[in-house]
């Protein structure tokens, strides 16, 4: 594979050793005092297959879309800053600005994990569940709850972590088995996000 192809592939295929750290919730977990990233099982890098010319073209398209999203997000931030400095009311744009910020963040996540919109939503739900259980554990510890109560919450956290790891493993497997189709999905989603952000940029005062 050429150096250019390897560079393009790196946009999408960062799905192994750094995987746990990218998605881990940095909080104290049951009984260990360590962040989740330190508790993830070490994973091996899957072999990279040679990309077809069509997939290389798709990767190039996706890279261009992600750069356009980043540039548009910066333009939105600059325009918002200028509008606020001029005393303009942006209340009507609050919801759309929040969505645009989230889209720009997801661009970075998608580059590493190849998460589709549906997968991101599912992952966020799982992580919200884990954060809720962690908060419950901290609250019970402060309240000096019985060991049995604490152990029950720890068990729920471990179960939720296992479910998240299983889900992410499934995503990695699907990404490798259906690489070209996944690129099509990511390109379609990135195109829609870019169109939304460009529309927002043009409508800002």
SEROLUM-914690 format. One record per residue: x, y, z of N, C-alpha, C, CB in turn; residue number from 1; residue in one letter; chain. Coordinates in steps of 0.001 Angstrom, whole numbers. Each point is the difference from the previous one (the first is absolute). Glycine has a CB too. Layout:
<sites>
((X, Y, Z), (X, Y, Z), (X, Y, Z), (X, Y, Z), NUM, A, A)
...
</sites>
This chain:
<sites>
((847, -1187, 0), (-847, 1187, 0), (883, 1239, 0), (-1842, -1234, 1222), 1, X, A)
((1502, 2238, -1993), (793, 1213, -74), (-126, 797, 1282), (-296, 49, -2475), 2, X, A)
((1249, 888, 2670), (-53, 847, 1195), (-1272, 820, 36), (2484, 104, 20), 3, X, A)
((-2939, 357, -1185), (-1246, 770, -52), (-1186, -837, 432), (950, 1377, -1836), 4, X, A)
((-981, -2629, 1363), (-1116, -877, 369), (11, -301, 1481), (42, -999, -2273), 5, X, A)
((1167, 794, 2807), (87, -268, 1447), (-498, 1201, 786), (1953, -1542, -373), 6, X, A)
((-1581, 2743, -89), (-456, 1199, 693), (-1497, 139, -17), (2114, 1076, -590), 7, X, A)
((-2725, -1366, -552), (-1450, 71, -89), (-659, -1063, 853), (212, 923, -2290), 8, X, A)
((376, -2105, 2283), (-580, -1095, 779), (14, 319, 1485), (740, -1621, -1747), 9, X, A)
((275, 2346, 2189), (105, 315, 1426), (-1150, 857, 478), (2456, -157, -190), 10, X, A)
((-3152, 832, -723), (-1175, 783, 395), (-1042, -912, 626), (443, 1661, -1839), 11, X, A)
((-533, -2873, 1299), (-1097, -878, 360), (413, -1169, 879), (-1056, 654, -2108), 12, X, A)
((2262, -1162, 1925), (312, -1305, 577), (686, 41, 1359), (169, -788, -2295), 13, X, A)
((-274, 1882, 3027), (567, 45, 1338), (-992, -666, 940), (1307, 2136, -492), 14, X, A)
((-1291, -3449, 497), (-1042, -723, 720), (571, -1054, 937), (-1520, 403, -1916), 15, X, A)
((2764, -285, 2311), (547, -1070, 824), (522, 516, 1328), (582, -1231, -2067), 16, X, A)
((738, 1359, 2228), (568, 229, 1329), (-529, 1252, 679), (2017, -1165, -777), 17, X, A)
((-2238, 2225, 22), (-503, 1223, 608), (-1494, 31, 152), (1918, 1132, -946), 18, X, A)
((-2575, -2177, 563), (-1460, -31, -57), (-624, 236, 1358), (150, -1556, -1911), 19, X, A)
((291, 811, 2910), (-592, 143, 1327), (177, 1381, 566), (412, -2380, 374), 20, X, A)
((777, 2960, -572), (264, 1322, 549), (-867, 1064, -637), (2316, -710, 461), 21, X, A)
((-2621, 572, -1740), (-807, 1008, -682), (-1416, 60, 522), (1394, -329, -1996), 22, X, A)
((-1942, -819, 2360), (-1402, -22, 373), (-214, -151, 1499), (-479, -959, -2219), 23, X, A)
((1545, 808, 2995), (-164, -253, 1421), (-512, 1239, 714), (1826, -1697, -98), 24, X, A)
((-2636, 1473, 1121), (-449, 1091, 859), (1012, 130, 1125), (-2464, -383, -567), 25, X, A)
((3158, 1525, 715), (1063, 128, 981), (-557, 174, 1408), (1456, 995, -1760), 26, X, A)
((-1891, -2067, 2355), (-539, 65, 1351), (513, -1182, 795), (-2057, 1203, -810), 27, X, A)
((1901, -1142, 2127), (461, -1074, 858), (-981, -1157, -73), (1148, 1644, 1525), 28, X, A)
((-629, -2818, -1827), (-850, -1161, -186), (53, -910, 1213), (355, 147, -2462), 29, X, A)
((-1256, -1092, 2420), (-283, -832, 1159), (1240, -632, 593), (-2210, -433, -961), 30, X, A)
((2574, 903, 2136), (994, -662, 801), (1428, 118, -482), (-1765, -1502, 578), 31, X, A)
((2043, 2216, -1683), (1353, 30, -531), (663, 1354, 158), (-675, -1739, -1601), 32, X, A)
((-128, 2827, 1586), (587, 1325, 39), (691, 379, -1291), (274, -288, 2416), 33, X, A)
((-498, -464, -3499), (650, 261, -1276), (-1028, 355, -1062), (1851, -1565, 620), 34, X, A)
((-1466, 2451, -1555), (-899, 290, -1110), (-229, -1237, -846), (786, 2366, -13), 35, X, A)
((-1871, -2344, -737), (-343, -1168, -815), (1085, -327, -1002), (-2392, 556, 276), 36, X, A)
((3065, 464, -809), (1020, -245, -1015), (1106, -890, 529), (-523, 2200, -1021), 37, X, A)
((784, -2140, 2349), (1040, -817, 595), (-475, -1409, 281), (968, 2042, 987), 38, X, A)
((-2280, -2270, -1101), (-547, -1310, 307), (-384, -769, -1249), (-810, 908, 2145), 39, X, A)
((919, -252, -3317), (-365, -681, -1229), (1000, -1104, -299), (-1075, 2094, -869), 40, X, A)
((585, -3197, 346), (863, -1081, -413), (804, 433, -1210), (-1615, -1697, 905), 41, X, A)
((2912, 1379, -907), (842, 371, -1132), (-516, -663, -1263), (1983, 273, 1516), 42, X, A)
((-2037, 517, -2601), (-528, -509, -1248), (1070, 74, -1071), (-2320, 705, 646), 43, X, A)
((2270, -1605, -1601), (995, -48, -1050), (-497, 716, -1242), (858, -2156, 916), 44, X, A)
((88, 2646, -1699), (-350, 716, -1216), (-405, -1003, -1073), (1584, 1885, 588), 45, X, A)
((-2743, -1688, -1175), (-445, -879, -1080), (804, 294, -1249), (-2316, -122, 974), 46, X, A)
((2652, -902, -1750), (770, 235, -1227), (-768, 874, -979), (1131, -2202, 314), 47, X, A)
((-428, 3094, -984), (-633, 883, -971), (47, -654, -1381), (650, 2045, 1359), 48, X, A)
((-1769, -2046, -2019), (-67, -530, -1347), (229, 1133, -993), (-1586, -1828, 738), 49, X, A)
((2110, 1459, -1900), (195, 1004, -1041), (-1343, 573, -417), (2077, -1176, -800), 50, X, A)
((-2132, 2484, 667), (-1246, 664, -379), (-138, 45, -1512), (81, 1375, 2093), 51, X, A)
((-1303, -1535, -2541), (-269, 123, -1427), (73, 1476, -392), (-1466, -2081, 29), 52, X, A)
((1684, 2372, -1307), (-5, 1403, -437), (-1299, 718, 380), (1505, -640, -1895), 53, X, A)
((-2626, -84, 1836), (-1293, 618, 347), (-37, 396, 1469), (-1125, -1358, -1781), 54, X, A)
((1624, 478, 2666), (-1, 311, 1430), (991, 1115, 314), (-656, -2367, 509), 55, X, A)
((1784, 2394, -1209), (942, 1104, 199), (-648, 1329, -382), (1932, -1555, -445), 56, X, A)
((-2727, 1539, -611), (-699, 1220, -414), (-1031, 410, 1041), (353, -612, -2404), 57, X, A)
((-1038, -381, 2974), (-982, 300, 1049), (682, 593, 1232), (-1463, -1864, -844), 58, X, A)
((2623, 1303, 1204), (730, 537, 1143), (418, 1444, -251), (812, -2304, 552), 59, X, A)
((-379, 2579, -1751), (379, 1374, -343), (-1204, 932, 96), (1806, -875, -1513), 60, X, A)
((-2958, 406, 1052), (-1228, 790, 94), (-362, 273, 1452), (-793, -992, -2154), 61, X, A)
((898, -51, 2988), (-333, 155, 1405), (957, 973, 684), (-930, -2328, 20), 62, X, A)
((2205, 2234, -354), (984, 915, 564), (-337, 1446, -365), (1747, -1807, -126), 63, X, A)
((-2136, 2033, -1116), (-373, 1340, -442), (-1226, 512, 747), (962, -506, -2249), 64, X, A)
((-1950, -362, 2426), (-1213, 387, 726), (319, 366, 1445), (-1351, -1499, -1482), 65, X, A)
((2189, 695, 2131), (355, 278, 1392), (741, 1330, 121), (119, -2467, 451), 66, X, A)
((748, 2754, -1403), (708, 1291, 33), (-982, 1153, -200), (2088, -1106, -887), 67, X, A)
((-3052, 921, -10), (-1003, 1037, -222), (-862, 209, 1247), (-23, -574, -2445), 68, X, A)
((-296, -514, 3136), (-757, 117, 1256), (801, 787, 1022), (-1158, -2183, -461), 69, X, A)
((2448, 1866, 573), (858, 704, 958), (101, 1481, -349), (1302, -2112, 383), 70, X, A)
((-1110, 2409, -1660), (119, 1403, -422), (-1305, 762, 239), (1697, -682, -1728), 71, X, A)
((-2817, 10, 1461), (-1301, 647, 198), (-266, 221, 1484), (-863, -1066, -2106), 72, X, A)
((1244, 96, 2936), (-178, 145, 1449), (792, 1196, 513), (-354, -2481, 224), 73, X, A)
((1565, 2661, -727), (816, 1146, 408), (-643, 1307, -458), (2071, -1427, -113), 74, X, A)
((-2590, 1422, -1105), (-659, 1206, -511), (-1228, 348, 834), (828, -538, -2305), 75, X, A)
((-1559, -488, 2733), (-1163, 234, 862), (432, 603, 1325), (-1203, -1910, -1084), 76, X, A)
((2255, 1335, 1682), (487, 533, 1282), (422, 1457, -141), (759, -2297, 664), 77, X, A)
((-47, 2607, -1742), (458, 1377, -214), (-1185, 947, -185), (2116, -875, -1040), 78, X, A)
((-3126, 429, 301), (-1164, 844, -261), (-803, 218, 1281), (-87, -847, -2370), 79, X, A)
((-27, -206, 3181), (-705, 130, 1276), (738, 965, 916), (-890, -2338, -234), 80, X, A)
((2203, 2215, 285), (805, 895, 835), (-197, 1449, -424), (1688, -1827, 344), 81, X, A)
((-1678, 2064, -1651), (-179, 1367, -500), (-1403, 511, 298), (1674, -451, -1807), 82, X, A)
((-2666, -429, 1678), (-1379, 409, 264), (-190, 362, 1468), (-785, -1476, -1867), 83, X, A)
((1373, 684, 2756), (-117, 298, 1421), (704, 1305, 346), (-132, -2449, 485), 84, X, A)
((1289, 2667, -1106), (731, 1246, 257), (-798, 1210, -454), (2157, -1230, -250), 85, X, A)
((-2982, 1026, -787), (-830, 1096, -513), (-1324, 113, 730), (1068, -301, -2208), 86, X, A)
((-1274, -549, 3212), (-1213, 62, 794), (-1222, -591, -676), (944, 1988, 1031), 87, X, A)
((-751, -2838, -2025), (-1135, -603, -717), (-564, -1180, 784), (993, 723, -2196), 88, X, A)
((-2289, -893, 2114), (-697, -1070, 718), (27, -1281, -836), (-1496, 1695, 1158), 89, X, A)
((2093, -2758, -600), (112, -1278, -703), (-892, -1077, 624), (2345, 609, -626), 90, X, A)
((-3287, -177, 1454), (-858, -962, 693), (-703, -942, -968), (-328, 1672, 1809), 91, X, A)
((-125, -1162, -2924), (-740, -806, -973), (871, -1081, -639), (-1449, 1976, -443), 92, X, A)
((2766, -1806, 550), (922, -947, -629), (605, -989, 1001), (508, 1747, -1702), 93, X, A)
((-908, -1646, 2966), (649, -777, 1051), (-24, -1504, -270), (-637, 1789, 1593), 94, X, A)
((-526, -2322, -1958), (-123, -1443, -221), (851, -450, -1174), (-2311, 66, 935), 95, X, A)
((2271, 688, -2026), (787, -367, -1179), (1495, 132, 242), (-1896, 726, -1422), 96, X, A)
((2287, 258, 2213), (1420, 151, 329), (489, -1177, 838), (-246, 2500, -87), 97, X, A)
((-596, -2980, 981), (360, -1156, 802), (156, -1237, -874), (-1202, 992, 1956), 98, X, A)
((296, -1155, -2916), (81, -1127, -925), (1271, 76, -843), (-2506, -111, -65), 99, X, A)
((2840, 1301, -400), (1197, 180, -821), (1256, -334, 785), (-1177, 1766, -1313), 100, X, A)
((1208, -1361, 2571), (1147, -311, 836), (143, -1509, 182), (-271, 2200, 1178), 101, X, A)
((-851, -2868, -991), (7, -1447, 168), (450, -685, -1280), (-1836, 183, 1693), 102, X, A)
((1397, 311, -2827), (391, -578, -1282), (1495, 114, -221), (-2240, 562, -918), 103, X, A)
((2823, 582, 1281), (1437, 188, -172), (779, -966, 885), (-384, 2415, -567), 104, X, A)
((-120, -2652, 1781), (647, -949, 908), (-102, -1414, -543), (-524, 1489, 1944), 105, X, A)
((-643, -1859, -2463), (-198, -1340, -541), (887, -265, -1207), (-2338, 66, 828), 106, X, A)
((2689, 979, -1545), (904, -174, -1131), (1309, -623, 457), (-1047, 1963, -1151), 107, X, A)
((1584, -1487, 2278), (1255, -548, 499), (-184, -1430, 478), (733, 2294, 650), 108, X, A)
((-1827, -2543, 50), (-261, -1354, 484), (-165, -968, -1157), (-1081, 944, 2040), 109, X, A)
((329, -546, -3046), (-249, -880, -1134), (1291, -344, -723), (-2274, 988, -244), 110, X, A)
((3185, -47, 180), (1256, -272, -685), (740, -1140, 671), (135, 2389, -705), 111, X, A)
((-215, -2487, 2022), (708, -1066, 691), (-771, -1293, 60), (1108, 1721, 1313), 112, X, A)
((-2435, -1649, -1113), (-764, -1191, 317), (-984, -416, -1080), (255, 627, 2343), 113, X, A)
((-397, 161, -3382), (-946, -312, -1066), (-1412, -203, 529), (1861, -1032, -1276), 114, X, A)
((-2283, 1859, 2203), (-1343, -123, 553), (-1011, 709, -892), (959, -139, 2316), 115, X, A)
((-2031, -551, -2634), (-1103, 638, -699), (-829, 771, 1025), (-44, -1821, -1789), 116, X, A)
((-912, 2605, 1308), (-853, 762, 914), (-723, -919, 974), (-292, 1750, -1759), 117, X, A)
((-257, -2849, 1250), (-718, -931, 869), (929, -610, 1047), (-1579, -498, -1878), 118, X, A)
((2803, 179, 1470), (962, -583, 942), (444, 1010, 1038), (769, -1548, -1782), 119, X, A)
((-600, 2801, 1372), (362, 1035, 968), (-1088, 153, 1055), (1332, 1188, -1765), 120, X, A)
((-2572, -1182, 1319), (-1114, 128, 938), (-12, -1163, 980), (-1321, 1235, -1733), 121, X, A)
((1539, -2443, 1225), (15, -1174, 869), (1157, 61, 989), (-1067, -1338, -1823), 122, X, A)
((2237, 1766, 1355), (1158, 106, 882), (-223, 1057, 1073), (1478, -731, -1879), 123, X, A)
((-2056, 1867, 1493), (-264, 1061, 970), (-963, -477, 1083), (395, 1715, -1787), 124, X, A)
((-1387, -2504, 1402), (-942, -543, 972), (711, -920, 981), (-1843, 167, -1689), 125, X, A)
((2725, -1021, 1175), (761, -906, 861), (890, 771, 962), (-44, -1722, -1804), 126, X, A)
((707, 2751, 1293), (906, 758, 864), (-769, 821, 1027), (1659, 95, -1865), 127, X, A)
((-2831, 381, 1496), (-833, 717, 967), (-425, -939, 1131), (-819, 1543, -1827), 128, X, A)
((519, -2786, 1484), (-361, -989, 1012), (1161, -238, 952), (-1584, -1080, -1611), 129, X, A)
((2790, 949, 1064), (1185, -224, 831), (254, 1198, 911), (981, -1467, -1793), 130, X, A)
((-1091, 2675, 1230), (217, 1196, 822), (-1023, 86, 1128), (955, 1179, -1996), 131, X, A)
((-2205, -1551, 1696), (-1028, 25, 1034), (296, -978, 1120), (-1646, 671, -1719), 132, X, A)
((2124, -1847, 1360), (346, -1002, 1013), (1208, 445, 811), (-929, -1805, -1469), 133, X, A)
((1892, 2429, 826), (1177, 511, 715), (-408, 1068, 1024), (1436, -482, -2024), 134, X, A)
((-2325, 1363, 1602), (-475, 1039, 908), (-753, -620, 1172), (-147, 1619, -1916), 135, X, A)
((-638, -2639, 1622), (-726, -702, 1055), (970, -646, 978), (-1903, -414, -1578), 136, X, A)
((2983, -160, 1049), (998, -627, 864), (679, 1031, 894), (366, -1765, -1735), 137, X, A)
((-11, 2918, 1161), (627, 1052, 810), (-936, 492, 1109), (1352, 687, -2002), 138, X, A)
((-2623, -529, 1642), (-977, 464, 981), (-139, -994, 1147), (-1218, 1221, -1812), 139, X, A)
((1144, -2495, 1476), (-154, -1029, 1025), (1248, -119, 869), (-1560, -1226, -1517), 140, X, A)
((2718, 1441, 935), (1235, -35, 786), (24, 1151, 1015), (1212, -1075, -1945), 141, X, A)
((-1621, 2248, 1486), (-39, 1146, 910), (-1001, -226, 1122), (650, 1505, -1885), 142, X, A)
((-1720, -2236, 1558), (-1028, -277, 995), (367, -1187, 892), (-1693, 926, -1579), 143, X, A)
((2895, -1487, 1375), (467, -1143, 799), (-944, -1194, -129), (1079, 1595, 1605), 144, X, A)
((-1494, -1868, -2824), (-924, -1113, -244), (671, -1334, 300), (-1175, 1357, -1755), 145, X, A)
((352, -2374, 1983), (518, -1332, 289), (795, -521, -1196), (-1945, -447, 1547), 146, X, A)
((2866, -464, -1237), (841, -587, -1042), (-858, -713, -1055), (1873, -274, 1677), 147, X, A)
((-2955, -358, -1252), (-849, -720, -954), (-599, 955, -1025), (-521, -1707, 1761), 148, X, A)
((142, 2900, -1317), (-562, 999, -911), (1050, 464, -997), (-1603, 736, 1782), 149, X, A)
((2808, -462, -1267), (1080, 445, -872), (385, -1084, -1004), (831, 1486, 1833), 150, X, A)
((-771, -2716, -1364), (369, -1111, -881), (-1028, -182, -1110), (1168, -1116, 1914), 151, X, A)
((-2436, 1326, -1606), (-1054, -146, -1008), (151, 1053, -1100), (-1543, -940, 1757), 152, X, A)
((1881, 2178, -1355), (192, 1058, -994), (1247, -274, -838), (-1136, 1652, 1525), 153, X, A)
((2194, -2130, -869), (1222, -334, -733), (-271, -1070, -1048), (1366, 597, 2013), 154, X, A)
((-2180, -1563, -1649), (-335, -1072, -946), (-752, 562, -1200), (-92, -1653, 1892), 155, X, A)
((-798, 2606, -1640), (-735, 633, -1108), (945, 778, -911), (-2040, 162, 1456), 156, X, A)
((3023, 499, -863), (976, 741, -794), (806, -956, -877), (133, 1768, 1793), 157, X, A)
((311, -2877, -1195), (769, -965, -783), (-828, -569, -1156), (1323, -568, 2056), 158, X, A)
((-2588, 309, -1792), (-884, -514, -1052), (-160, 1024, -1120), (-1218, -1391, 1702), 159, X, A)
((1045, 2662, -1332), (-156, 1057, -995), (1280, 187, -808), (-1671, 1128, 1486), 160, X, A)
((2813, -1223, -824), (1283, 109, -706), (171, -1138, -999), (997, 1139, 2000), 161, X, A)
((-1364, -2332, -1572), (110, -1160, -887), (-880, 175, -1229), (498, -1463, 1973), 162, X, A)
((-1709, 1966, -1757), (-910, 236, -1120), (581, 1026, -966), (-1948, -556, 1477), 163, X, A)
((2580, 1592, -937), (603, 1018, -857), (1162, -573, -800), (-686, 1760, 1637), 164, X, A)
((1547, -2547, -985), (1124, -607, -718), (-489, -941, -1104), (1394, 179, 2082), 165, X, A)
((-2431, -939, -1776), (-557, -912, -1005), (-544, 770, -1191), (-562, -1637, 1803), 166, X, A)
((-122, 2735, -1509), (-555, 832, -1068), (1104, 564, -886), (-1937, 578, 1476), 167, X, A)
((3002, -67, -861), (1077, 598, -772), (756, -1054, -810), (203, 1796, 1734), 168, X, A)
((-72, -2986, -1182), (618, -1092, -749), (-839, -337, -1235), (1006, -912, 2132), 169, X, A)
((-2313, 904, -1952), (-900, -255, -1129), (147, 1072, -1070), (-1602, -1139, 1547), 170, X, A)
((1743, 2394, -1116), (184, 1101, -944), (1295, -189, -780), (-1286, 1544, 1515), 171, X, A)
((2371, -1885, -822), (1275, -210, -678), (-98, -1116, -1029), (1191, 797, 2043), 172, X, A)
((-1829, -1886, -1648), (-134, -1140, -908), (-801, 377, -1239), (136, -1555, 1954), 173, X, A)
((-1233, 2273, -1729), (-830, 435, -1122), (750, 968, -898), (-2034, -320, 1404), 174, X, A)
((2844, 1196, -789), (752, 979, -778), (992, -675, -926), (-266, 1639, 1847), 175, X, A)
((849, -2718, -1391), (971, -708, -824), (-668, -897, -1032), (1586, 76, 1905), 176, X, A)
((-2715, -672, -1548), (-673, -930, -909), (-795, 727, -1088), (-133, -1643, 1875), 177, X, A)
((-350, 2849, -1540), (-831, 745, -947), (559, 1409, -178), (-2034, -1353, 662), 178, X, A)
((3321, 1406, -952), (710, 1265, -24), (-579, 970, -1020), (2033, -1206, 731), 179, X, A)
((-2232, 741, -1951), (-468, 883, -1068), (-1403, 539, 279), (1418, -1279, -1611), 180, X, A)
((-2308, 401, 2072), (-1369, 431, 307), (-14, 995, 1146), (-865, -2201, -802), 181, X, A)
((1726, 1986, 1788), (67, 922, 1136), (512, 1358, -455), (392, -1924, 1569), 182, X, A)
((554, 1931, -2470), (463, 1278, -542), (-1138, 753, -660), (2269, -972, -340), 183, X, A)
((-3110, 259, -400), (-1156, 641, -636), (-897, 652, 1046), (93, -1677, -1869), 184, X, A)
((-333, 963, 2973), (-852, 539, 1065), (631, 1232, 628), (-889, -2296, 448), 185, X, A)
((2194, 2221, -161), (691, 1127, 624), (23, 1214, -926), (1408, -1611, 1306), 186, X, A)
((-1223, 1383, -2585), (4, 1112, -959), (-1373, 664, -50), (1779, -1159, -1360), 187, X, A)
((-2833, 349, 1343), (-1356, 560, -34), (-284, 813, 1259), (-761, -1934, -1410), 188, X, A)
((1158, 1405, 2564), (-249, 718, 1258), (839, 1272, 74), (-532, -2177, 1136), 189, X, A)
((1793, 2098, -1559), (858, 1185, 29), (-531, 1069, -955), (1984, -1444, 587), 190, X, A)
((-2485, 1027, -1735), (-558, 961, -966), (-1210, 722, 592), (809, -1440, -1903), 191, X, A)
((-1655, 667, 2606), (-1179, 611, 620), (406, 969, 1103), (-1338, -2052, -537), 192, X, A)
((2320, 1681, 1346), (456, 890, 1079), (608, 1272, -580), (422, -1990, 1484), 193, X, A)
((368, 1833, -2538), (619, 1166, -617), (-1063, 951, -553), (2022, -1385, -565), 194, X, A)
((-3026, 833, -107), (-1066, 838, -554), (-722, 759, 1110), (-280, -1615, -1907), 195, X, A)
((17, 927, 3023), (-661, 660, 1137), (855, 1147, 533), (-1138, -2165, 596), 196, X, A)
((2437, 1895, -411), (876, 1013, 577), (184, 1183, -943), (1169, -1790, 1285), 197, X, A)
((-1081, 1523, -2582), (121, 1095, -942), (-1263, 860, -33), (1563, -1399, -1350), 198, X, A)
((-2724, 748, 1484), (-1241, 743, 66), (-72, 868, 1235), (-1096, -1807, -1268), 199, X, A)
((1558, 1257, 2392), (27, 762, 1247), (936, 1185, -120), (-512, -2075, 1290), 200, X, A)
((1667, 1852, -1876), (972, 1087, -160), (-590, 1154, -797), (1859, -1667, 109), 201, X, A)
((-2544, 1353, -1182), (-560, 1050, -846), (-1168, 730, 658), (719, -1320, -1972), 202, X, A)
((-1392, 656, 2928), (-1156, 630, 640), (367, 823, 1234), (-1368, -1879, -849), 203, X, A)
((2575, 1710, 1361), (419, 777, 1185), (151, 1475, -334), (1176, -2017, 894), 204, X, A)
((-1551, 2878, 43), (118, 1439, -272), (1464, 457, -4), (-2258, 345, 1048), 205, X, A)
</sites>
